[in-house]
């Protein structure tokens, strides 16, 4: 596959993976491409923990599903991220960023405009939407053949210091290398984010993985081979729209948008 094809075909996998284990050869290649990323002074601040043990995966899946149910039921998730949610293609075309919820249970479709109101939250709780979402999330994570924990060396990760950006940039570059490699290998990848919305549950994962004091657990991902056709979750979204170039590129100063490059 050509490099630009890989870049423009990169995806986040919302659906299930095949049950096949990820081969040792592919695991090794993923980590080698991650380690090829740039880093300040060649510090290579990233560390990874590869997880295949079914007991550990099941435990993280339970934490993830329960975290999703809790933050959804409390409404804090919607308050924090509602600016990114779209419920019509017209809105997505106008905004050109965020996530389009193009698959919803029939019972919820008439209420999407009220989704972020107190009444809408109460309705979703009565319909047990948080439980539905948490259950789906649990199944997806539990069905993953491989999880990957991403850590940073605390000597390089310095929150609040401008130079601390170096390690975060390096970690992002390493994960982008790995993410693009999944496209080449016929694999998928998804960020397991909901435990991070609940610090106490995230701490459980830190303890489960026995992360030492000198490292900071930054993220956990699920990986696997993707089927040619897959079942979409009960509530699902797409996020293929991108801002027009004039919305994120400036010429000479930040007062002048780049012109003539929009498609």
C-alpha positions in Angstrom: 0.0 0.0 0.0 1.3 3.5 -0.9 2.1 5.7 2.0 -0.5 8.4 1.2 -3.1 5.7 0.9 -2.2 4.5 4.4 -2.5 8.1 5.7 -5.9 8.8 4.1 -7.3 5.4 5.0 -6.4 5.6 8.7 -9.5 4.8 10.8 -10.6 4.4 14.4 -12.2 1.0 14.8 -15.6 1.4 16.6 -16.7 -2.2 16.0 -15.5 -5.7 17.0 -12.2 -7.4 15.9 -11.7 -10.9 14.6 -11.0 -13.3 17.5 -7.6 -14.3 15.9 -4.6 -13.4 18.1 -2.2 -10.8 16.7 0.8 -12.6 15.5 4.1 -12.0 17.3 5.6 -10.8 14.0 3.0 -8.1 13.7 3.2 -7.2 17.4 7.0 -6.7 17.0 6.5 -4.6 13.8 4.0 -2.3 15.5 6.4 -1.6 18.3 9.4 -1.2 16.0 7.5 1.4 13.9 6.4 3.2 17.1 10.1 3.4 18.3 11.1 4.9 14.9 9.4 8.1 15.9 11.4 11.3 16.6 12.1 12.4 20.1 14.0 15.3 21.7 17.7 14.4 22.1 16.7 10.9 21.0 15.3 10.5 24.5 12.7 7.9 23.4 10.5 8.6 26.4 7.8 6.1 25.5 7.3 2.7 27.1 4.7 0.0 26.2 3.0 -2.9 27.9 1.5 -5.5 25.6 -1.5 -7.3 27.1 -2.8 -10.7 25.8 -3.8 -12.3 29.1 -7.6 -12.9 29.0 -8.0 -12.3 32.7 -6.4 -8.8 32.4 -8.3 -7.9 29.3 -11.6 -8.9 30.9 -10.8 -6.8 34.0 -10.0 -3.8 31.9 -13.1 -4.4 29.8 -15.2 -4.4 32.9 -13.6 -1.2 34.2 -14.1 0.5 30.8 -17.8 -0.5 30.5 -18.6 0.5 34.1 -16.8 3.8 33.6 -18.8 4.5 30.5 -22.1 3.8 32.2 -21.3 6.0 35.1 -20.0 9.1 33.2 -22.9 8.8 30.8 -25.5 8.5 33.6 -24.0 11.5 35.4 -24.2 13.7 32.4 -20.7 15.0 32.8 -19.5 13.4 29.6 -22.1 15.2 27.5 -21.4 18.5 29.3 -17.7 18.2 28.5 -17.9 17.0 24.9 -21.3 18.2 23.5 -19.6 20.7 21.2 -18.3 17.7 19.2 -21.6 15.8 18.7 -23.6 16.1 15.5 -27.0 14.5 14.8 -27.5 15.5 11.2 -25.4 15.4 8.0 -26.2 19.0 7.4 -24.8 20.0 10.8 -21.6 17.9 10.2 -21.1 19.5 6.8 -21.4 23.0 8.3 -19.1 22.3 11.2 -16.7 19.8 9.5 -15.4 18.5 12.9 -16.7 16.3 15.6 -18.6 13.0 15.4 -21.8 12.4 13.4 -24.1 10.0 15.3 -25.6 8.3 12.2 -26.7 5.1 13.9 -29.1 5.3 16.9 -31.8 3.0 18.2 -35.2 4.1 16.8 -36.5 5.0 20.3 -33.8 7.7 20.7 -34.0 9.4 17.3 -36.9 11.7 18.1 -35.0 13.0 21.1 -31.6 13.9 19.7 -32.2 17.7 19.8 -32.9 17.3 23.6 -29.9 15.1 24.2 -28.0 17.8 26.2 -30.8 19.2 28.3 -31.6 18.0 31.8 -34.8 16.4 30.5 -32.9 14.7 27.7 -30.4 13.3 30.2 -33.3 12.0 32.4 -34.9 10.4 29.4 -31.7 8.6 28.4 -31.3 7.4 32.0 -34.9 6.1 32.0 -34.3 4.3 28.7 -31.1 2.8 30.2 -28.9 4.3 27.4 -25.8 4.5 29.7 -26.2 0.8 30.5 -26.6 0.0 26.8 -23.5 1.9 25.9 -21.5 0.5 28.8 -22.5 -3.0 27.9 -21.5 -2.5 24.2 -18.2 -1.0 25.3 -17.5 -3.9 27.7 -18.1 -6.4 24.8 -15.8 -4.5 22.4 -12.9 -4.3 24.8 -13.4 -7.9 26.1 -13.4 -9.2 22.5 -10.1 -7.6 21.7 -7.2 -10.0 21.2 -4.6 -7.4 22.2 -4.4 -4.3 24.5 -1.5 -1.9 24.5 -0.7 0.4 27.4 1.4 3.5 26.5 3.5 5.1 29.2 6.0 8.0 29.5 9.1 8.3 31.5 8.3 10.8 34.3 11.8 12.4 33.9 10.7 13.6 30.4 7.0 14.0 31.1 6.7 17.3 33.0 3.2 18.7 33.0 3.1 22.5 33.4 6.5 23.0 31.8 6.7 24.2 28.2 9.6 21.8 27.6 7.3 19.0 28.8 5.7 19.2 25.3 8.7 17.3 23.9 7.7 14.0 25.5 4.0 14.4 24.5 4.9 15.2 21.0 7.2 12.1 20.8 4.5 9.9 22.2 2.0 11.2 19.7 4.4 10.6 16.9 5.1 7.1 18.1 1.4 6.3 18.3 0.8 7.7 14.8 3.5 5.5 13.4 1.9 2.5 15.1 -1.6 3.5 14.0 -0.6 3.9 10.4 1.1 0.5 10.5 -2.3 -1.1 11.6 -3.7 0.0 8.2 -0.9 -1.8 6.4 -1.5 -5.0 8.4 -5.2 -5.1 8.0 -5.7 -4.3 11.7 -7.8 -1.8 13.7 -7.2 0.2 16.8 -9.2 2.2 19.3 -8.5 4.3 22.3 -10.0 3.0 25.5 -10.9 6.4 26.9 -13.7 6.1 29.4 -11.6 5.0 32.5 -9.7 8.2 32.1 -12.9 10.1 32.7 -13.1 8.4 36.1 -9.7 8.8 37.9 -10.4 6.1 40.5 -11.1 3.6 37.8 -8.0 4.6 35.9 -5.9 4.0 39.0 -7.3 0.5 39.1 -5.8 -0.1 35.6 -2.5 1.5 36.7 -2.4 -1.0 39.6 -3.5 -3.9 37.5 -0.6 -3.3 35.0 1.9 -2.7 37.9 3.1 0.5 36.4 6.2 1.6 38.3 6.5 5.0 39.9 8.9 6.3 37.3 6.4 5.8 34.5 3.1 7.6 33.8 0.3 5.5 32.2 -0.9 7.8 29.4 -3.3 5.7 27.4 -4.6 2.2 26.7 -5.6 1.0 23.2 -7.4 -2.1 21.9 -6.1 -3.8 18.7 -6.9 -6.6 16.5 -7.6 -7.7 12.9 -10.7 -6.2 11.3 -13.3 -8.3 9.5 -14.2 -7.4 5.9 -17.8 -6.7 7.1 -18.5 -5.9 10.7 -21.5 -5.2 12.9 -21.8 -1.7 14.1 -22.7 -1.0 17.7 -26.2 0.0 18.7 -25.1 3.6 19.0 -22.4 4.5 16.5 -20.8 7.5 14.8 -18.6 8.5 11.9 -15.9 11.1 11.9 -14.5 11.4 8.4 -15.2 15.1 7.8 -12.2 17.4 8.1 -12.0 21.2 8.4 -11.4 23.1 5.3 -7.7 24.2 4.9 -8.7 27.8 5.3 -10.1 27.0 8.8 -6.8 25.7 10.2 -3.9 27.1 8.1 -2.7 30.7 8.1 -0.3 32.6 5.7 2.5 34.7 7.2 0.5 35.7 10.3 -2.4 34.2 12.2 -4.6 37.0 10.9 -4.6 35.8 7.3 -6.3 32.4 6.4 -4.8 30.4 3.6 -6.8 31.0 0.5 -7.5 28.9 -2.6 -6.6 25.5 -1.1 -10.1 24.5 0.0 -11.6 21.6 -2.0 
